[in-house]
């Protein structure tokens, strides 16, 4: 199933990413947040596609949790999944706060949010590593 759906979603997220670079107007907020979400979704879809191809090549068997493929895949997918969740949360917060403050001319500083998201993902990963 992932083998058939992932290429479609990879193409769709690629179009969103290309739109961001082609049209300068999309670089304003919340376009930067949508780009970050699209990059995370693109990476996660590549992860799912590679995992499904691997599973088919191995006869339907799941990879060993201590195997090289699984380790590489988890290093790639866990931070991306955390960032995807965090950026979706942040986008929802941005839309809510923008609607709340729309009459006051409020415009949040999203550059700081990008640093906060990356540092949060690193902190969560370190927390997972410490806890075992």
C-alpha angles and dihedrals in degrees: 000000000000090000090061099040102039097066090054093051091044089056092046094050090045089057091052091050092048090049089055091056097039098050115048092200090070091062092077122090127316089020090075090055091048089051091052091049090048092050090050092047091048091052093046091050091051087050092051092046093050091045092051093047089050092050092050091047090051093051096259095308120139115238118262110263091231095041123114093246093053093046093049091045094050093048087053101040106037097060090042091051092049092049092046091054092044094049092048089051090048093049090052090049090048093052092046094048092044091053091045093051099032094116093049097055093243116174116177122218102247096179088073089050092058091056090046092052094050093045090048091052091049090048092051091049091050089048090052091048093049094047091054 
